[in-house]
């Protein structure tokens, strides 16, 4: 880790700004120059939500088939409420 830190210390600002685009292009993704990624706290919330929904769905607490059709039982409403997601329209 220390060697990686030293590597970035030696890079110019221009090189630092170009490196993410270069790495994304290696993965086959074209990311526009002014593209802004979401902040880490928001990404963390999304990942926690996804992990929870997979866990609840695999343990059969949530009926994924019903949710996909727009039918939310009490367990589904409670789950989404815990994550701050309102489902008023359903």
KANORSUL-V230971 format. One record per pair of residues at least 6 apart in sequence whose C-alpha atoms are under 7 Angstrom apart, sorted by the first residue. I is the first residue (numbers start at 0). J is the second residue. Records with the same first field share a line. If there is no record, write none. Layout:
I->J ; J
This chain:
20->30
23->29 ; 30
55->61
56->62 ; 63
61->74 ; 75
65->71
69->89
79->85
